[in-house]
Amino acid sequence: MLTEQRKQLILGRLRQDGQVVAATLSDELGLSEDTIRRDLRALAAEGLLQRVHGGALPASAAVGDFSARRAVEPQAKASIARAAAAMVQPGQIVFIDGGTTCQQLAWQLAPTLRATVVTHSPTIALELVEHPLIEVVLIGGRLFKHSVVAVGAGALEAIGRIRADLYFMGVTGISTGAGLSTGDLEESHIKRALMTQAAETWVLASAEKLQSASAYTIAPCSAATGLIVDRDTPKKVLAGFEKLGLAVVRA
């Protein structure tokens, strides 16, 4: 089998099964695992999959720039954001992550809600400028432009001094095996710190992020409280997350 044929077969298996196990494919094709791993490296370099221990997962589609990501699953993101906004109770302190779904969440917060929103995203802070009752605490640092969020040591120190009731997390990938992931190392540290300081962490998980992975692990899935997903998400996609003990809210 030619190299290009093997690559197309691997991509086909990813679409069909949601993962590729190198040892299994090696046995099936009568090829060495080294050959399969070499193909996986090449496909990963092209951004077509994410290598994980023992094989590969689909690469997250949520890796474009901020403007491009606004066009991905906009209706689902709006539904997820509405469900998240409904969880916020008066008087709570809430961490809101950066990203396009979290921007929708800021839009959905009720105008009568009195609460405190802590965010490291200037985008989120600006969306709440006109909200009459929400106090906004903006965490500063170096601007990571992909998600329009602050990262770095200063941001970590500030986050460590706040305790929140809820954290609404944005991710680029979530997988039962690879956990919660994102495409930037510093951003993964920030998200992990926010999880540590929040009583509950809810992951805003539109369809393109489920059972996909990015390069940097934030935490195992079990570290989160639950997922907020689109109501049309297939049960079989969510079954593995529920087995890990995550609550699932269908928006």
C-alpha positions in Angstrom: 0.0 0.0 0.0 1.4 3.4 -1.0 2.0 6.1 1.6 -0.8 8.3 0.4 -3.2 5.4 0.4 -2.3 4.7 4.0 -2.8 8.3 5.0 -6.3 8.4 3.4 -7.2 5.1 5.2 -6.1 6.6 8.5 -8.1 9.7 8.0 -11.1 7.6 7.0 -10.8 5.6 10.2 -10.7 8.8 12.2 -13.9 10.0 10.6 -15.5 6.6 11.1 -14.3 5.5 14.6 -13.2 8.8 16.1 -9.7 7.4 16.8 -6.9 5.4 15.4 -4.9 2.8 17.5 -1.5 2.3 15.9 -1.1 -1.3 17.1 -4.5 -2.4 15.8 -4.0 -0.8 12.4 -0.6 -2.2 12.2 -1.9 -5.8 12.7 -4.8 -5.2 10.3 -2.6 -4.0 7.5 0.4 -6.3 8.1 2.7 -3.3 8.6 5.1 -2.3 11.3 3.9 0.1 14.0 6.9 2.3 13.0 5.3 2.7 9.6 1.9 3.7 11.1 3.5 6.1 13.5 5.5 7.7 10.7 2.2 8.3 8.8 0.6 9.7 12.0 3.5 12.1 12.4 3.2 13.3 8.9 -0.5 13.8 9.2 -0.1 15.6 12.5 2.4 17.9 10.8 -0.3 18.8 8.3 -2.7 19.6 11.1 -5.0 16.7 10.1 -4.9 14.8 13.4 -3.6 15.0 16.9 -1.2 12.3 18.0 -1.9 10.8 21.4 -0.3 7.9 23.3 -0.8 4.7 21.2 -2.4 6.4 18.2 -4.3 9.5 17.2 -7.5 11.5 17.6 -9.1 14.0 15.3 -7.4 17.4 15.4 -9.7 20.1 16.9 -11.5 22.3 14.5 -11.5 25.1 17.0 -8.0 26.2 16.1 -8.6 29.0 13.6 -8.3 32.7 14.5 -10.9 34.4 16.6 -12.8 35.8 13.7 -12.9 32.4 11.9 -14.1 30.6 15.0 -17.1 32.9 15.3 -18.5 31.2 12.1 -18.2 27.7 13.6 -21.5 26.2 15.0 -22.9 29.7 15.9 -26.4 28.4 16.7 -25.2 25.6 18.9 -22.8 28.0 20.7 -25.7 30.4 21.4 -27.8 27.6 22.9 -24.9 26.4 25.0 -24.3 30.0 26.2 -28.0 30.4 27.2 -27.9 27.2 29.3 -24.7 28.4 31.0 -26.1 31.8 31.7 -29.1 30.2 33.4 -26.8 28.5 35.9 -25.5 31.8 37.3 -27.2 32.8 40.6 -27.4 36.3 42.1 -24.4 37.2 44.3 -22.1 34.6 42.8 -18.5 35.1 41.7 -18.0 33.6 38.2 -15.0 32.9 36.1 -15.7 33.3 32.4 -13.0 32.1 30.0 -12.1 33.6 26.6 -13.3 32.5 23.2 -16.4 32.7 21.0 -18.8 30.6 23.1 -17.9 32.5 26.2 -18.5 35.7 24.3 -22.0 34.5 23.6 -22.4 33.7 27.3 -21.6 37.3 28.3 -24.4 38.4 25.9 -26.9 36.0 27.5 -26.5 37.0 31.2 -29.8 38.5 32.4 -29.9 42.3 32.7 -31.4 41.9 36.2 -28.5 39.6 37.4 -26.3 41.0 40.1 -23.1 39.1 40.3 -19.3 39.4 39.8 -17.6 38.2 36.7 -13.9 37.6 36.7 -12.3 37.2 33.3 -8.9 37.3 31.7 -10.5 38.2 28.4 -10.8 41.8 27.4 -13.4 40.8 24.9 -15.6 39.4 27.7 -15.0 42.5 29.9 -16.0 44.8 27.1 -19.2 42.8 26.4 -20.2 43.5 30.0 -19.5 47.2 30.1 -23.1 48.1 29.6 -24.5 45.5 32.0 -26.1 47.5 34.8 -25.5 45.2 37.7 -22.5 43.0 37.0 -19.2 43.9 38.6 -16.3 43.0 36.2 -12.8 42.1 37.4 -10.4 42.0 34.6 -7.2 39.9 35.0 -4.2 41.3 33.1 -1.1 39.8 31.5 0.4 39.1 28.0 -2.3 39.0 25.4 -2.7 35.7 23.7 -4.3 36.8 20.5 -5.8 33.5 19.3 -8.3 33.5 22.2 -7.9 37.2 23.1 -7.0 36.3 26.7 -4.3 37.4 29.2 -1.7 34.8 30.1 1.6 34.7 32.1 2.8 34.8 35.7 0.9 37.9 36.6 -2.4 36.4 35.5 -1.7 33.2 37.4 -0.9 35.2 40.6 -4.1 37.2 40.4 -6.2 34.2 39.7 -4.7 32.4 42.8 -6.1 35.2 45.0 -9.8 34.7 44.0 -12.3 32.0 44.8 -15.2 31.6 42.4 -18.5 29.7 42.6 -18.5 28.7 38.9 -15.9 28.5 36.0 -17.2 28.4 32.5 -14.3 26.9 30.5 -13.7 27.0 26.8 -11.5 24.3 25.3 -10.3 23.4 21.8 -10.6 19.7 22.5 -12.2 17.3 24.9 -11.7 13.5 24.8 -12.3 10.8 27.3 -8.8 9.5 26.8 -6.8 12.7 26.2 -8.8 14.9 28.6 -9.4 18.7 28.3 -6.9 20.3 25.9 -6.0 23.6 24.2 -3.5 24.7 21.6 -1.2 26.9 23.7 0.9 25.9 26.7 0.5 29.2 28.7 -3.2 29.1 28.1 -3.4 25.6 29.5 -1.7 26.8 32.8 -4.3 29.6 33.1 -7.3 27.3 32.6 -5.9 24.9 35.1 -5.5 27.7 37.7 -9.1 28.8 37.1 -10.3 25.2 37.6 -8.4 25.0 40.9 -9.9 28.3 42.2 -13.6 27.4 41.3 -16.0 25.3 43.2 -17.5 24.0 39.9 -16.1 23.9 36.4 -18.5 23.6 33.4 -17.0 23.0 30.0 -18.7 24.7 27.1 -18.5 21.9 24.5 -19.8 22.5 21.0 -19.8 19.5 18.6 -16.5 20.2 16.9 -14.6 19.9 20.2 -16.0 16.6 21.4 -13.7 13.6 21.1 -10.9 15.7 19.5 -7.6 16.8 21.0 -5.1 19.7 20.9 -1.5 19.7 21.9 -1.6 20.8 25.5 -3.5 19.0 28.2 -5.4 21.2 30.8 -6.6 18.4 33.0 -8.4 15.0 32.9 -12.1 15.2 32.0 -12.9 14.0 35.5 -11.5 17.2 37.0 -14.5 19.1 35.5 -18.0 19.1 37.0 -19.8 18.7 33.7 -20.3 19.5 30.1 -22.8 21.9 28.5 -23.5 20.5 25.0 -25.9 21.1 22.1 -29.2 19.2 22.5 -28.6 17.3 19.2 -25.3 15.7 20.4 -25.6 11.9 19.9 -25.9 9.9 23.1 -23.0 7.6 22.0 -20.7 10.6 21.9 -21.5 11.6 25.5 -21.6 8.1 27.0 -17.9 8.0 27.7 -18.0 11.3 29.5 -20.9 10.2 31.7 -19.0 7.1 32.6 -16.2 9.3 33.9 -18.7 10.9 36.3 -19.4 14.2 34.4 -22.8 15.7 34.5 -24.1 16.5 31.0 -26.5 19.5 30.3 -28.1 19.5 26.9 -28.7 23.1 25.9 
